[in-house]
Amino acid sequence: MQKSVLWGVSALAMLAGGAPALAQEAPVAVEDLVVTAQRREQKLQDAPVAVSAFGAKALDQLQITRAETLGAAVPSLYVSQISASPSTVQVALRGALDQTGGMITSEPPVGIYVDDVYQARLSVANLDLADVVRVEVLRGPQGTLYGRNSMTGALKYVTRQPDGTPGGFAEASWGDYGLQRYRAGAGGKVADHVGATVSALFSDRDGWQQNTALKRRVGERRDAGARFSLGLIDTGPLSATFSAAYARTDTDGQHFSPLDPVTLAPLAGGEFGSTRSPLNTDTKTEQKSLALHLGYDLSGIQLKSITAYQRLDDRWTLDFSGGLVAGSGLVAGFLRGSDTGQEQASQEFQALGEAFEGRLQWIGGLFWFKETGSQVLSDTIGSGIYGPFPVPLLPTTIHATSESIAAYGQMEWRFTERLKGSAGLRWTKDEKTIAGTIQDGLAAYPASLTSRSNAGEWKVWTPKVNLQYQASDDVMVYGTIARGYRAGGFVALSIADPSIFTKAYDPEFAWSYEAGAKIEAFDRRARLNLAAYVQQLKDLQQNVISNGSILTQNAAEARIAGLEVEAAATPVKGLDLFASLALTDAEYEKLDPSTAAAQAGAKTLPLVSKVQAQVGGSWRIEPEMLKGGAIIVSADYSHRGPRYAEATNAQTGRIGSVDRVNASIAWESPSAAWRVFVQGRNVFDAEDYVSGAVFIPGLIVYRLADEPAMWSAGVKVKF
């Protein structure tokens, strides 16, 4: 596989190398995006950060409609569904991850932001994207400028802003498994000095998995959402934008494929990915968001304020067994239900400017975040496990709060026309509390509730030092040393061992040492971005499944070393090529012998593949017969090497190589106002799994299947 990836990158370089001979045909170049990776606007090639950026055009061509579909396009990034619900994802980047996204206490090591507003809950991270104009993925610790839980990176969504520019779009598509998807957006002036944007989305799809017990398809999903923004325009130094958003996802739950605990052979029968749970399940995730962005230009100093409030309601039920054969027949082996309510508020003040005729650029800010949430978990152990009848456990109740305050600053000094250096520092204080009740043991009779509570406070410094050198007009090299962290927390899902309910675990830290280069060649027809890093993880937070509990342990110290490559080329007008590659070596340096990973003899960090790659492109053809219209053909191939889905490296959770091909073809009118398209994901119908786990040893073992081939056709109109 490595040879084929290197061949693809070499072929891309040769195509780019042929560009000078064609330079007189048309002034073509690789698209140059503006990013805000350093909290100020910069060209992608000028930012001394390992960042992947996708504009609206690339998001369409790569068929990136949800966070789940982003993972293949970004080196070292892994995004997939987890057990709780299809709207909840696990995000892993450069060796750090979280696998408890359905819990009110879970926090990922990759910060997720929508228009610079931090999203605390992974329960909404996989909602459908309506009017996103750019996605940025920052790789490496972002603890200085982005702060809490951006330990190994940050994922940023940027929506269309109400700048007064008139226009909009409407799109409709239909496809396999009853898919229907509609989205639209519009914007413009609504009054003197006032602009507005509005967008909406509705998507509905039937299930593709076969339930052999219910004798029907399962896996239905429905998404709906809307966003409205109102902003001041042409008002001199003052800027203001208010936005409100609503999003909802309804599904019939997550569906696991049961396996034989010894042979790991599928037990449900039927097609690939089939399940056999005899019960109906469901999920509903609903989020409401408000945000106010204010700005004022005060004699060259820009002042900014970001105020935000969000409310989340998340409910799900699922059968972890995927259907279990017991003495009474086919039963739901382990049924879990969850009902969560969460509120968060945040406030950020920021100032940035420059001095000494532009030689010094600086930024400073204050940040406050407060989250409160409650969750009720209801578990029922199926008949045949602890007796002839189902055993309902008393509900686990969790009440949690989290408050974070921070102050940060960063300065960049231009030593010469070619050499710049920057240094930044952030101080953060996190305070958390948890209180709740849990049944006093699985075998307790008569069962009763035990109350427990805990509180913790952590203070953290996260520095960053960077040096960048413009070796030529087309080559920039940089080096960065940075520290990131993920906040500590409490064990909240421990029905198998109530004694550790609310037990604290420590923050996790990462020191990263990175060197990179950003290169353009052949009159900007080709681009090559490189990043090599070594990252040290300390007090690594790992999630381990144990008899229905998910325990979080400070398991280890680890070292991750990697090389990330991103290349793009436009050798001739209308032909855009791209490739990416991540080579990763991850190893434990110290593994606590009391942890589940050590006792199982685990050797590899979960969700880390040694090789990840993607290669693809699009070709815009303008034949005379279309009289100015065009045919656009796009395709990409992605590969992800084998990985373990969980910390103990159980064979159940070993996921083999995943190789997938996506493709699309579209017709575009001469004015580009109309587009008709046909597109497919996983067009060769590869049969892959997302994850696998031993839920109850010797009894409940499952895997979660990935989507099969998905085809759709549609039309898009711009106005």
VEXVO-105752 format. One record per residue (C-alpha): residue in one letter; x, y, z. Coordinates in steps of 0.5 Angstrom, whole numbers, padded with zeros to 4 digits, always signed. Each point is the difference from the previous one (the first is absolute). Layout:
<rs>
AXYZ/...
</rs>
This chain:
<rs>
M+0000+0000+0000/Q+0006+0005+0002/K+0003-0001-0007/S-0007+0002-0004/V-0001+0006+0005/L+0007+0002-0002/W-0001-0001-0007/G-0006+0004+0000/V+0003+0006+0003/S+0006-0001-0005/A-0005+0000-0006/L-0003+0006+0003/A+0007+0004+0000/M+0001-0002-0007/L-0006+0003-0002/A+0001+0006+0003/G+0007+0000-0003/G-0003+0000-0006/A-0003+0006+0001/P+0005+0005-0003/A-0001-0002-0007/L-0007+0001+0001/A+0000+0007+0004/Q-0001+0004-0007/E-0007-0003+0000/A-0004+0003+0005/P+0002+0004+0007/V-0002-0006+0004/A+0002-0002+0008/V-0001-0004+0006/E-0006+0003+0004/D+0003+0005+0005/L-0005+0000+0006/V+0000+0005+0006/V+0000-0003+0007/T+0000+0002+0007/A+0004-0005+0003/Q+0004+0005+0004/R-0007+0004+0002/R+0002+0005-0005/E-0001-0001-0008/Q+0006-0003-0004/K+0001-0003-0006/L+0001-0008+0001/Q+0007+0000-0003/D+0002+0006+0005/A-0003-0003+0006/P+0006-0004+0004/V-0005-0005+0002/A-0002-0007-0002/V-0007+0001-0003/S-0004-0003-0005/A-0005+0005-0003/F-0006-0002-0004/G-0005+0006-0003/A-0007-0001-0003/K+0003-0003-0007/A+0004-0006+0004/L-0005-0001+0005/D-0005-0002-0006/Q+0005-0004-0004/L+0002-0004+0006/Q-0007-0001+0002/I+0001+0002+0007/T-0006+0001+0003/R+0001-0002+0007/A+0006+0000+0005/E+0000-0007-0001/T+0002+0000-0008/L+0006+0005+0002/G+0004-0005+0003/A+0003-0003-0007/A+0002+0007-0003/V+0004+0002+0006/P+0007-0003+0002/S+0000-0003+0007/L-0007+0001+0001/Y-0005-0005+0002/V-0008+0001+0000/S-0005-0005+0001/Q-0006-0002+0004/I+0000-0003+0006/S-0005-0004+0004/A-0005+0005+0003/S-0003+0003-0006/P+0001+0001-0007/S+0000+0008+0001/T+0006-0001+0005/V+0007-0001-0002/Q+0007-0002+0002/V+0006+0005-0002/A+0007-0003+0000/L+0006+0004-0002/R+0007-0001+0001/G-0001-0006+0005/A-0005+0004+0004/L-0007-0002+0001/D-0007-0001+0004/Q-0005-0006-0001/T-0005+0003+0005/G-0003+0005-0004/G-0007-0002+0002/M+0001+0002+0007/I-0001+0007+0003/T+0007-0001+0003/S+0004-0001-0006/E+0005+0005-0003/P+0004-0001-0007/P+0007+0001-0001/V-0002+0004-0006/G-0003+0007+0001/I-0006+0001-0004/Y-0003+0007-0002/V-0005+0003-0004/D+0001+0007-0002/D+0005+0000+0006/V-0005-0003+0005/Y+0003-0006+0004/Q-0005-0006-0001/A+0001-0004+0007/R-0004-0006-0002/L+0001-0005-0005/S-0007-0002+0000/V-0001+0005-0006/A+0006+0000-0004/N-0002-0004-0005/L-0006+0004-0002/D-0001+0001-0008/L+0003+0007-0002/A-0004+0005-0004/D+0003+0006-0002/V+0007-0001+0002/V+0005+0004-0004/R+0007-0003+0003/V+0002-0005+0004/E+0007+0000+0004/V+0004-0005+0003/L+0006+0002+0004/R+0005-0006+0002/G+0004+0001+0006/P-0001+0003+0007/Q-0004+0006+0000/G+0000+0002+0007/T+0002+0007+0000/L-0005+0003-0005/Y-0006-0005+0001/G+0001-0003+0007/R-0004-0005+0003/N+0000-0007-0003/S+0004+0002-0006/M+0005-0004+0002/T+0002-0003-0007/G-0004+0004-0004/A-0006+0004-0002/L-0006-0001-0005/K-0003+0007-0002/Y-0006+0001-0004/V-0001+0007-0004/T-0007+0001-0002/R-0003+0006-0005/Q+0001+0007+0003/P-0006+0005-0001/D+0005+0005-0004/G-0006+0003-0004/T+0003-0004-0006/P-0007-0002-0004/G-0001-0008-0002/G-0001-0006+0002/F-0002-0008-0002/A-0004-0005+0000/E+0001-0008-0001/A-0004-0006+0000/S+0003-0007+0000/W-0003-0007+0000/G+0003-0007+0001/D+0001-0007+0002/Y-0004-0002+0006/G-0005+0005-0001/L+0005+0006+0001/Q-0003+0007-0001/R+0004+0006+0002/Y-0002+0007-0001/R+0004+0006+0002/A+0000+0007-0002/G+0003+0007+0002/A-0001+0007-0001/G+0003+0007+0002/G+0000+0007-0002/K-0001+0007+0003/V-0007+0001+0004/A+0001+0007+0002/D+0005+0006-0001/H+0006-0003+0004/V-0003-0006+0002/G+0001-0007-0004/A-0003-0007+0001/T+0001-0007-0001/V-0004-0006+0001/S+0001-0008-0002/A-0004-0006+0001/L+0001-0007-0001/F-0005-0007+0000/S+0003-0007-0001/D-0004-0006+0001/R+0003-0007-0002/D-0003-0007+0001/G+0005-0005+0004/W+0005-0005-0004/Q+0001-0005+0005/Q-0004-0006+0001/N-0003-0002+0006/T-0002-0008+0000/A-0004+0000+0006/L-0005+0006-0002/K+0001-0002-0007/R+0001+0007-0003/R+0005+0005-0001/V+0003+0004+0006/G+0004+0006+0000/E-0005+0006-0002/R+0003+0007+0001/R-0003+0007-0001/D+0003+0006+0001/A-0003+0007+0000/G+0003+0007+0002/A+0000+0008-0002/R+0005+0005+0002/F-0002+0008-0001/S+0005+0005+0001/L+0000+0008+0000/G+0005+0005+0000/L+0003+0007-0001/I+0003+0002-0006/D+0003+0006-0003/T+0000+0003+0008/G+0007+0003+0000/P+0004-0003+0006/L-0006-0004+0003/S-0002-0007-0002/A-0005-0004+0003/T-0003-0007-0002/F-0005-0004+0003/S-0002-0007-0001/A-0005-0005+0002/A+0000-0008-0002/Y-0004-0006+0001/A+0002-0007-0002/R-0004-0007+0001/T+0002-0007-0001/D-0005-0006+0000/T+0002-0007-0001/D-0002-0007+0002/G+0006-0001+0004/Q+0007-0003-0001/H+0000-0007-0002/F+0006-0005+0002/S+0001-0007-0004/P+0001-0005+0005/L+0006-0005+0000/D+0002-0007+0003/P+0004+0002+0006/V+0005-0006-0002/T+0000+0000-0008/L-0002+0007-0001/A-0005-0002-0006/P-0006+0004-0001/L-0006-0003+0004/A-0006+0004-0003/G+0000-0003-0007/G-0002+0004-0006/E+0004+0005-0004/F+0007+0003+0003/G-0002+0005+0006/S-0006-0004+0002/T-0003+0001+0007/R-0005-0004+0004/S-0002+0004+0006/P-0008-0002+0001/L-0001+0007+0002/N-0001+0007-0003/T+0004+0006+0002/D+0001+0007-0001/T+0004+0006+0000/K-0002+0008+0000/T+0005+0005+0001/E-0002+0007+0000/Q+0005+0007+0001/K-0002+0007+0000/S+0005+0005-0001/L+0001+0008+0001/A+0006+0004-0001/L+0002+0007-0001/H+0007+0002-0003/L+0002+0008+0001/G+0006+0003-0002/Y+0003+0007+0000/D+0006+0003-0003/L+0003+0005+0004/S+0006+0004-0003/G+0003-0007-0003/I-0002-0004+0006/Q-0006-0005-0001/L-0004-0002+0005/K-0004-0006+0000/S-0006-0003+0004/I-0003-0007-0001/T-0006-0001+0005/A-0004-0007-0001/Y-0005-0004+0003/Q-0002-0007-0002/R-0005-0005+0003/L+0000-0008-0002/D-0005-0005+0001/D+0003-0007-0002/R-0004-0007+0001/W+0002-0007-0002/T-0001-0007+0001/L+0003-0006-0003/D+0002-0007+0001/F+0007-0002+0001/S-0001-0007-0002/G-0003+0001-0006/G-0004-0006+0002/L+0001-0006+0004/V-0002-0007+0000/A-0002-0002+0007/G-0004-0005+0004/S-0007+0004-0002/G+0002+0001-0007/L+0003+0006-0004/V+0001+0006+0005/A+0003+0007+0001/G+0006-0002+0004/F+0002+0006+0002/L-0005+0006-0001/R+0002+0007+0002/G-0004+0007+0000/S+0003+0007+0001/D-0004+0006+0001/T+0005+0006+0000/G-0001+0008+0001/Q+0006+0005+0000/E+0001+0007-0001/Q+0006+0004-0001/A+0002+0008+0000/S+0006+0003-0002/Q+0003+0007-0001/E+0007+0001-0003/F+0003+0007-0001/Q+0006+0001-0004/A+0004+0006-0003/L+0005+0000-0005/G+0005+0005-0004/E+0007+0001-0002/A+0005+0005+0001/F+0007+0003-0002/E-0002+0001-0007/G-0003-0007+0000/R+0006-0004+0002/L-0004-0002+0007/Q-0007-0004-0001/W-0003-0001+0007/I-0006-0004+0002/G-0003+0000+0007/G-0007-0003+0003/L-0004-0002+0006/F-0004-0006+0000/W-0006-0003+0004/F-0004-0006+0000/K-0006-0003+0004/E-0003-0007-0001/T-0006-0003+0004/G-0003-0007-0002/S-0003-0006+0003/Q-0001-0007-0003/V-0004-0006+0002/L+0002-0007-0002/S-0005-0005+0000/D+0003-0007-0001/T-0004-0007-0001/I+0004-0007+0000/G-0003-0005-0004/S-0003-0006+0002/G+0005-0006+0000/I+0006+0004+0002/Y-0002+0000+0008/G-0006-0004+0000/P-0006-0002-0004/F-0003+0007+0000/P+0002+0007-0002/V+0004+0004+0005/P-0001+0008+0000/L+0005+0004+0004/L-0002+0006+0004/P+0001+0006-0004/T+0007+0003+0000/T-0001+0008+0001/I+0006+0005-0001/H+0000+0007+0001/A+0006+0004-0002/T+0003+0007-0001/S+0006+0002-0003/E+0003+0007+0000/S+0006+0003-0004/I+0004+0007+0001/A+0006+0001-0004/A+0005+0006-0002/Y+0004+0000-0006/G+0005+0004-0005/Q+0004-0001-0006/M+0005+0004-0003/E+0004+0000-0007/W+0006+0004-0002/R+0003+0000-0007/F+0007+0000+0001/T+0002+0001-0007/E-0004+0000-0007/R+0000-0007+0000/L+0001-0003+0008/K-0006+0001+0005/G-0001-0003+0007/S-0005-0001+0005/A-0002-0001+0007/G-0006-0001+0003/L-0003-0003+0007/R-0007-0001+0003/W-0002-0001+0007/T-0006-0005+0002/K-0004-0002+0006/D-0005-0005-0001/E-0005-0002+0006/K-0004-0006-0001/T-0005-0003+0005/I-0004-0006-0001/A-0006-0003+0005/G-0004-0006-0001/T-0003-0007+0002/I+0001-0007-0003/Q-0002-0007+0002/D+0004-0003+0005/G+0002-0006-0004/L-0002-0004-0006/A-0002-0006+0005/A-0002+0004+0006/Y-0007-0002+0003/P-0004+0003+0002/A+0003+0006-0005/S+0001+0007+0003/L+0003+0006-0002/T+0007+0003+0002/S+0001+0007+0000/R+0007+0003-0002/S+0003+0007-0002/N+0007+0003-0002/A+0003+0006-0002/G+0006+0002-0003/E+0004+0006-0002/W+0006+0000-0005/K+0005+0006-0002/V+0004+0000-0006/W+0005+0004-0004/T+0000-0002-0008/P+0006+0004-0003/K+0002+0000-0008/V+0006+0002-0003/N+0000+0001-0008/L+0006+0002-0005/Q-0002+0001-0007/Y+0005+0001-0006/Q-0002+0002-0007/A+0006-0003-0004/S-0003+0002-0006/D-0006+0003-0003/D-0003-0007-0001/V+0003-0003+0006/M-0001+0001+0007/V+0002-0005+0006/Y-0002+0000+0007/G+0002-0003+0007/T-0005+0000+0006/I+0000-0002+0007/A-0007+0000+0004/R-0003-0003+0006/G-0007-0002+0000/Y-0005-0004+0005/R-0007-0003+0001/A-0003+0002+0006/G-0001-0006+0006/G-0007-0003+0002/F-0003-0005+0003/V-0003-0007-0001/A-0007+0000-0001/L-0002-0007-0004/S+0002-0005+0005/I-0006-0005+0002/A+0005-0006+0000/D+0004+0004+0006/P-0004+0005+0004/S+0006+0001+0004/I+0003+0004-0005/F-0006+0004-0002/T+0002+0008+0000/K+0008-0002+0001/A+0004+0005-0003/Y+0005+0000-0006/D+0006+0005-0001/P+0001+0004-0006/E+0003-0002-0006/F+0006+0003-0003/A+0004+0001-0007/W+0006+0003-0002/S+0001+0000-0007/Y+0007+0002-0004/E-0002+0001-0007/A+0004+0002-0007/G-0004+0002-0006/A+0001+0003-0007/K-0005+0003-0005/I+0002+0000-0007/E-0003+0003-0006/A+0003-0001-0007/F-0001+0001-0008/D-0004+0006+0001/R-0004-0002+0006/R-0003-0006-0005/A+0003-0005+0006/R+0000+0000+0007/L+0004-0004+0005/N-0001+0000+0008/L+0004-0004+0005/A-0001-0001+0007/A+0005-0005+0004/Y-0001+0000+0008/V+0001-0004+0006/Q-0005+0001+0006/Q+0001-0002+0007/L-0007-0002+0003/K+0000-0001+0008/D-0006-0002+0004/L-0003-0003-0006/Q-0008+0000+0001/Q-0002-0007-0002/N-0007-0003+0000/V-0001-0007+0001/I-0007-0004+0000/S-0001-0005+0006/N-0006-0004+0001/G-0005+0006-0003/S+0005+0005+0003/I+0004+0005-0003/L+0006+0002+0004/T+0005+0006-0001/Q+0007-0001+0002/N+0006+0004+0000/A+0004-0006-0003/A+0006+0002-0003/E+0006+0004-0003/A+0000-0001-0007/R+0004+0003-0006/I-0002+0001-0007/A+0004+0002-0006/G-0003+0002-0007/L+0001+0002-0007/E-0006+0004-0003/V+0000+0002-0007/E-0005+0004-0004/A+0001+0001-0007/A-0005+0004-0006/A+0002+0001-0007/T-0004+0004-0006/P+0004-0002-0006/V-0005+0002-0005/K-0006+0004+0000/G-0006-0004+0003/L+0004-0005+0003/D+0001+0000+0008/L+0004-0006+0003/F+0001-0001+0007/A+0004-0005+0005/S+0001-0001+0007/L+0004-0005+0004/A+0001-0001+0008/L+0005-0005+0002/T+0000-0001+0008/D+0004-0004+0005/A-0003+0000+0007/E+0002-0004+0006/Y-0001+0000+0007/E+0006+0002+0004/K-0003-0002+0007/L-0006-0003+0001/D-0003-0001+0007/P+0000-0007+0002/S-0007+0001+0004/T-0004+0002-0007/A-0004-0004-0004/A+0005+0001-0006/A+0006-0003+0004/Q-0004-0006+0003/A-0002-0002-0007/G+0007+0001-0003/A-0002+0006-0005/K+0006+0002-0004/T-0003+0006-0005/L-0004+0006+0002/P-0008+0000-0003/L-0002+0003-0006/V+0007+0001-0003/S+0002-0003-0007/K+0007+0000-0002/V-0002+0002-0007/Q-0006+0005-0002/A+0000+0003-0007/Q-0005+0003-0005/V+0001+0002-0008/G-0005+0003-0004/G-0002+0005-0005/S-0005+0004-0004/W+0000+0001-0008/R-0005+0006-0003/I-0001-0002-0007/E-0003+0006-0004/P-0002-0003-0007/E-0002+0004-0006/M-0007-0003+0000/L-0002+0002+0007/K+0001+0007-0002/G+0004+0003+0006/G-0003-0006+0005/A+0004-0005+0003/I+0001-0007+0002/I+0004-0001+0007/V+0002-0007+0002/S+0003-0001+0007/A+0003-0006+0003/D+0004-0002+0006/Y+0003-0006+0003/S+0002+0000+0008/H+0003-0006+0004/R+0001-0001+0007/G+0004-0005+0003/P-0002-0005+0005/R-0001+0003+0007/Y-0003-0002+0007/A-0007+0002+0002/E+0002+0000+0007/A+0005+0001+0005/T+0001-0008+0002/N+0001-0002-0007/A-0005-0005+0000/Q+0000-0004-0006/T-0007+0002-0001/G+0001+0007+0000/R+0006-0001-0006/I-0003+0003-0006/G+0004-0001-0006/S+0002+0004-0006/V-0006+0005-0003/D+0001+0002-0007/R-0006+0004-0003/V-0001+0003-0006/N-0005+0006-0001/A-0002+0003-0007/S-0005+0005-0003/I-0001+0003-0007/A-0004+0007-0001/W-0003+0004-0005/E+0001+0008+0001/S-0004+0005-0004/P+0004+0006-0004/S-0002+0005+0005/A+0002-0005+0006/A-0007+0001+0003/W-0002-0007-0001/R+0003-0007+0001/V-0002-0007+0000/F+0004-0005+0003/V+0000-0008+0001/Q+0005-0002+0006/G+0002-0006+0004/R+0003-0002+0006/N+0004-0006+0001/V-0002-0002-0007/F+0003-0007+0000/D-0004-0002+0006/A+0006-0001+0005/E-0002-0004+0006/D+0003+0003+0006/Y-0001+0001+0007/V+0001+0006+0004/S+0001-0003+0007/G-0001-0006+0004/A+0001-0002+0008/V-0001-0005+0005/F-0006+0003+0004/I-0001-0006+0005/P+0006-0005-0001/G-0003-0007-0003/L-0007+0002-0001/I+0000+0007-0003/V+0004+0002-0006/Y-0001+0004-0006/R+0002+0004-0006/L-0003+0007-0003/A+0000-0001-0007/D+0001+0006-0005/E-0004+0003-0005/P-0001-0004-0007/A+0000+0003-0007/M-0004+0006+0000/W-0002+0004-0006/S-0004+0006-0001/A-0002+0005-0006/G-0003+0007+0001/V+0000+0007-0003/K+0003+0007+0003/V-0002+0007-0002/K+0004+0006+0002/F-0004+0007+0000/
</rs>
